[in-house]
């Protein structure tokens, strides 16, 4: 699954892990995150994230 990186703090959202702190279960694709989801490290919005080239 595609990973996405926060351009503000460098946090990488990994769908295989999800966001346990934010209540997002493992296996949740980035595009399926709620519209109001924010970076768990710095609070940036989804718009601040870009795909990680693997």
Number of C-alpha atoms within 10 A of each C-alpha: 10 14 17 21 19 23 13 14 13 13 15 17 22 19 21 14 12 18 19 10 8 11 8 17 15 13 14 16 18 19 10 10 16 10 10 7 15 18 21 14 12 12 13 16 15 19 10 15 21 14 13 13 8 5
